[in-house]
Structures are given as C-alpha cells and as structure tokens.
Amino acid sequence: MEPYLWEWGSAILRWLHIIAGMAWIGASFFFMHLDALLKRRPDLPEGVLGSSWQVHGGGFYEMRKWTVAPPALPPELVWHKWQAYWTWISGALLLAWIYYAQAELYLIDPAVLDIAPPLAAAIGVSGLVLGWLVYDALCKSRLKDNDAALLALLFLFVVGLSAVFAHVFSGRAAMLHTGAVLGTVMTGNVFFVIIPNQRIIVADLKAGRAPDPALGKAGKQRSTHNNYITLPVVFMMIANHYPLAWSRPWVIPLMVALVTIAGALVRVFYNLHHAGRGSPWWAWGAAGAAMAAAIALSIVAAPGPNGEPAQRAAPQRPVPAEVADIMLTRCSMCHMPQPVWAGIAAAPKGVLLDTDAAIARQAEAIRLHAVLTRSMPPNNLTGMTDDERRVLAAWLSSP
C-alpha cells in the first residue's frame, strides 16, 4: 500500500503545483503585456497612466492603469496573490514529499557528500531562506534604483549557490533546489512587498490620504524581476527529468547560468516588443546560442562507461543472480552510465541499474514501476515476462 500512497501523493501535489504555476505565470505575463500596451489618450481622466483595449472570447475590454491609485476605490477589488501562494505552498510540499521524505533516493548522493537525511533537508531549507534574505537585502540597498546591477548580482549569487548545492546534493536535487530558491524569491516578492504595498495604498485611499508613489514603484520593480526569473525557474523545475542537465557537479552552475541568460533574453524581446520599443531579434539569437552552449556542455560532460557516480549500497537486501540478470536483459540498456538504447543519451532520471549496489538502492522504485504498476519497461519494449515480474516481487518481499 505504501508505494501507492507515495506515488499518488507525488502526482496530486505535482498536479496542484502545475495548475497554480500556470495561473500565476499566466497572470504575470498578462499584466507585463498589459503594461507594455498602455497608451495615453486625451479622453482619459487625470491620473490615468494609460489604457488598453483587449479582445477575448468575443468580448471587448478596456483596461486602465492609474499612476498611483484612483481618487476613490470601487466596492470590489480583485487581488492577484493566491496563484503565487499556492504555487509556493504546493512546491514546498512536493519538495518535502519527494526529496526530504525520500532523501536517500533523491536528495543524497554519497559520491558527492554522504550526509544524514535531516541535515541534508536542513541545508535545503536554509538555502531557500538565504536566497530570499540576500535578494531582499540587495533590493533595499543602494542599488535599489539600478535594476541592471540588482539582477546581475542576483544572477551571480544564484549561480554561486547552485555550485554549493552541486557539492552537497545529488545532481537533480541541486538543480531543483536552485530553481526553488528563485521560486521562493518570486513568491517572497508577492507576499512581503507587492501585496503589502498595495494594502497600504488601499488603506491610504480609504483614509483620504495621498498614497506614496514609492510603494507602487517598489511593487512594480519586484514584479518585473519576477517576469525575468520565470522562464529559468520553469526549466530548473522540469530539469530533474533530464539528467544531461546535471550530469556532473561542475556542470550545474554553468547550466544554471546559461539557462538563466537564455530565459531572461526571451523576456527582454517580448517586453520591448510589446512596449513598442522595437523588436530586438538579436535576443533570440543570443538565447539560442546560450542553449546551444548548454547542449554542447551536456555532451562534453556526459558520464562515460567508467565515470558513473558511486551508488549507496544496500547490504540488507542482497541481489540474487536471477534478479541481476533480469535487470541486465530488460532494464540496464537504458539505465546505465552510457545507455545503448537508441535515442537515449543519459539514464532516465539518473537511475542506474547496472550493478548490484545500484539495483539494491532502487528496490522501491523497481517495486512500484516493474511489479505494482508494470509501467516499466515502457510499453514493455524489452519483453519482461510475468514470470520475471514474479521473481522481482519475491525478491522484494523477502526480508
């Protein structure tokens, strides 16, 4: 029963995380797009920065943005915050469910650093907190009016932090924690700056006071930062499924740097294009060059036949010869340091099944995918028989 609960818990949390993330990113992109399209028209009242007409679903919409706030508030306001909050909450739960509760499988790589699961989890959480504190301090420093310098320092900090993660965690966990730091920064911007500033403005209006323009300016700055961070974060979140992105500890900070540059450049193009400030097509070329460099880097760094990372042994569950033979003939052609199955360049999810120690370490994954759900081999391409699955089940049920 337990493997089913772990797998369903992961699926439900991931489902929620993706839905919330889609809602948040969609709203963020829409409002950045709306800001870029605002036009000042002579018929607009005093204090309105601009307006934009939108067509959607057969209807016409006119949207206006006030420089600070309108003289009087409407009875109802729509607040865009819970998309961000639920993206972070579901992501944090998913991180704890997969990487902290199953640390020996996903978080800890003994070849990198053999540490206890509670310590590894504490380092991960501390990294998220540190990321927000450093970023927030930078935004409140003398550099607060220099977005280019702020983002450059954040870029260097995140790349450096990814290098630290790469020398503490497994490759996939290092990449994911780097993305989680950026996701925490984005949510922190909404929770600690954007929404509180908006609430102060609303309170000032209700009390008849003139709102402080600096509050709106700070919120807009944090929102713009989120816009440039979004695409790199999405890549880092899905990269745990693509081992070529984190095949070596030294690859990870370089991969983070290249993907961050590529994602930010894509947003540069759209932000300038939508604002009517030209179409910087060079941004696409530069982003493509960054991704080409990332692909080349992954090829150079791909594990060789004798370069696989050490696997944690599981002496309490010896691997019989017949189980090893099944893994060899049905699974290891994909799950080895240098897969021989056509079209696969790296072991899926970084799972190796080419040695007894590696097989023992993946016992629970074998139980779930090869015995309980029979999802592996995919479409049973290698022809694993029912008798072979029974052999695996007997081994897994043995004390």
Buried (B, 14 or more C-beta within 10 A) or exposed (E): EEBEEBBEBBEBBBEBBBBBBEBBBEBBBEBBBBBBBBEEEEEBEEEBBBBBEEEEEEEEEEEBEBEBBEEEEEEEEEEBBEBBBBBBBBBBBBBBBBBBBBBBBBBBBBEBBEBEBEEBBEBBBEBBEBBBEBBBEBBEEEBBEEBEBBBEBBBEBBBEBBBBBBEBBBBBBBBBBBBBBBBBBBBBBBBEBBBBBBEBBBEBBEEEEEBBEEBBEBBEBBBBBBBBBBBBBBBBBEBBEBBBBBBBBEBBBBBBBBBBBBBBBBBBBBBBBBBEEEEBEEBBEBBEBBBEBBEEBBEEBBBEEEEBBEBBBBEEBEBEEEBBEBBBEBBBBBBBBBBEBEEBBBBBEBBBBBBBBBBBBBBBBBBBBBBBEEEBBEEEEBEBEEEBBEBBBEBBEEE
